[in-house]
């Protein structure tokens, strides 16, 4: 009987976590849409010497073209890993359309 109760509690916890994750994403999307601004904080250089930034949600972003005279080309990182490969480009993600990126303390360039 105890095992069945534990399994049911685990299932309940999983459903609650999924619900929380969905609500968190909705709040994040709302915040981005309301402010039209996202702050990216520099956290270091990855193994390919690309600047890695973190947004307020904990998502990692890589500037795959960090040249001084070029606009940033920001991509998510596979599995949100610091040394993960660049994944989705911000410019291809509809939720970031029209969002101004602010680098903190500044954009790191080559």
N, C-alpha and C positions, 0 to 999 in steps of 0.2 A: 504494500500500500504506500509506503514511504517513497519508493522509487517513482510511482505514478504521480504523486504529489510534486516531487522534484521536477519531473518532466513537464508537468502542467505549468509550474512556476517559471521554468526556463522558457517555455513557449510564450507565456504572458510577458516575460521580460523582453524577449526578442521583439514582440509586437510593439511594446512600449518604446523600445529603442528606435525602431523604424519610424514610428509616429513622431518621436522627438527629432530625429534627423530630418524628416520632411518639414516640420515646423521651423526648424533652425534654418534650413535652406530657403524657405519662404521669407523668413525675416531678413536673411542676408540679401536676397534678391530685392526685397522692398527697400532696404537701406541703400543699396547701390542705385536703385531707380530714383529714390527721393533725393539723394545727395548728388548724383551724377559725378561722383568723385570717389576714387579708391586710393588709399595710401598703401604703397608697397615699401616695406622696410628691408633694407639690405641685410643679408645674413651671412654672406660669404661667396667665394668663387668655387664652382664645382670642378671636377677633374678635367674638364675641357676648357677651363679658364673662362667660363661664362658666369656673369653675375647672377646670383640667386636671391630672390626677394620673397617675403612672406606677406600675405594680406591679412586682414583682420579675422578671417575665418580659419587661418592656419594653412591655407592653400599656398603651395610654392609656385613661383613664376620664374622663368629663366628668360633673360634677354639674349636671344640667339644671334643678334647683330649689334653688339654694344659699341659700335663705332661712333666716335664723337660727332661727326657731321651727318649722322643718319637718325631717323626716328627709331624708337625702340621697337623691337619685334618680340613681343612677350608670348611665351608659351607655357602651358602647365607642364608639370613633370610627371612622367609615368609613375603610378602608384604613390604620387606625392613624395617621392624620394629625393633627397638632396642631390645625389649623383645620378638620378634617373634620366632617361632620355627625354628630350623635349617632346611634348605630346600635342595638345590642341592649341592652336593659335588663338590668342584673345580676339583678334579681328574676325574670326570665324564663329565666335560664340555670341549669339544674339543678345544675351542678357548684359553684355558689356558694351553694346552699341551706344556710342555717344558719351561713354564714361571717361572722365578725365583721370589719368593716372598721375599721382603725386608720389615722387620718390623721396624716401626718408633714409638717411639725411640728404642724399642726392643720388642721381643716377650715376652708376659706375660705368665708365667707358674705357676702351682701349686707347 
